[in-house]
Amino acid sequence: MRSIFFLSFLASFKKVIQLSIINKIQWCFTQAMWKHRYLKITKMQ
């Protein structure tokens, strides 16, 4: 019984880690995009 609970806990923990990593990557990507856009706008002026 305990091992099943532990395995399910591990699986959910893994999912949370994967989601946080994906969120971090997406956030970094959007930050880079905005920086690029901002630089483009400032260069044009």
CNS distance restraints for C-alpha pairs under 8 A (distance, minus, plus):
assign (resid   1 and name CA) (resid   5 and name CA) 6.57 0.50 0.50
assign (resid   2 and name CA) (resid   6 and name CA) 6.16 0.50 0.50
assign (resid   3 and name CA) (resid   7 and name CA) 6.10 0.50 0.50
assign (resid   4 and name CA) (resid   8 and name CA) 6.25 0.50 0.50
assign (resid   5 and name CA) (resid   9 and name CA) 6.11 0.50 0.50
assign (resid   6 and name CA) (resid  10 and name CA) 6.12 0.50 0.50
assign (resid   7 and name CA) (resid  11 and name CA) 6.18 0.50 0.50
assign (resid   8 and name CA) (resid  12 and name CA) 6.26 0.50 0.50
assign (resid   9 and name CA) (resid  13 and name CA) 6.06 0.50 0.50
assign (resid  10 and name CA) (resid  14 and name CA) 6.08 0.50 0.50
assign (resid  11 and name CA) (resid  15 and name CA) 6.30 0.50 0.50
assign (resid  12 and name CA) (resid  16 and name CA) 6.26 0.50 0.50
assign (resid  13 and name CA) (resid  17 and name CA) 6.30 0.50 0.50
assign (resid  14 and name CA) (resid  18 and name CA) 6.19 0.50 0.50
assign (resid  15 and name CA) (resid  19 and name CA) 6.13 0.50 0.50
assign (resid  16 and name CA) (resid  20 and name CA) 6.16 0.50 0.50
assign (resid  17 and name CA) (resid  21 and name CA) 6.17 0.50 0.50
assign (resid  18 and name CA) (resid  22 and name CA) 6.17 0.50 0.50
assign (resid  19 and name CA) (resid  23 and name CA) 6.07 0.50 0.50
assign (resid  20 and name CA) (resid  24 and name CA) 6.11 0.50 0.50
assign (resid  21 and name CA) (resid  25 and name CA) 6.23 0.50 0.50
assign (resid  22 and name CA) (resid  26 and name CA) 6.13 0.50 0.50
assign (resid  23 and name CA) (resid  27 and name CA) 6.02 0.50 0.50
assign (resid  24 and name CA) (resid  28 and name CA) 6.16 0.50 0.50
assign (resid  25 and name CA) (resid  29 and name CA) 6.08 0.50 0.50
assign (resid  26 and name CA) (resid  30 and name CA) 6.15 0.50 0.50
assign (resid  27 and name CA) (resid  31 and name CA) 6.12 0.50 0.50
assign (resid  28 and name CA) (resid  32 and name CA) 6.17 0.50 0.50
assign (resid  29 and name CA) (resid  33 and name CA) 6.19 0.50 0.50
assign (resid  30 and name CA) (resid  34 and name CA) 6.15 0.50 0.50
assign (resid  31 and name CA) (resid  35 and name CA) 6.16 0.50 0.50
assign (resid  32 and name CA) (resid  36 and name CA) 6.10 0.50 0.50
assign (resid  33 and name CA) (resid  37 and name CA) 6.20 0.50 0.50
assign (resid  34 and name CA) (resid  38 and name CA) 6.01 0.50 0.50
assign (resid  35 and name CA) (resid  39 and name CA) 6.14 0.50 0.50
assign (resid  36 and name CA) (resid  40 and name CA) 6.20 0.50 0.50
assign (resid  37 and name CA) (resid  41 and name CA) 6.26 0.50 0.50
assign (resid  38 and name CA) (resid  42 and name CA) 6.21 0.50 0.50
assign (resid  39 and name CA) (resid  43 and name CA) 6.01 0.50 0.50
assign (resid  40 and name CA) (resid  44 and name CA) 6.28 0.50 0.50
assign (resid  41 and name CA) (resid  45 and name CA) 6.69 0.50 0.50
